[in-house]
């Protein structure tokens, strides 16, 4: 009984989060485990344990382990775009502006 209350109290801190936010938290936490477990359900389960959720909560991540890969790809793409715009943005936009003026 006491253990059940303690588990419910830990889970309750996340119950007000929208599903997508909770999914994001699990995916981010799973990144800590990818090196040892790979892109697997085990990484997601360990992330749930880290967040004091039931390891079965990994089912919240609808795409499963591939969601971890998608997350890394999205972050890499955003970083590339930021760096590209920082280095080449003025040139690229400058050329576009010149063409528009012609």
Beta strands, then each sheet from edge to edge (+ up, - down):
end
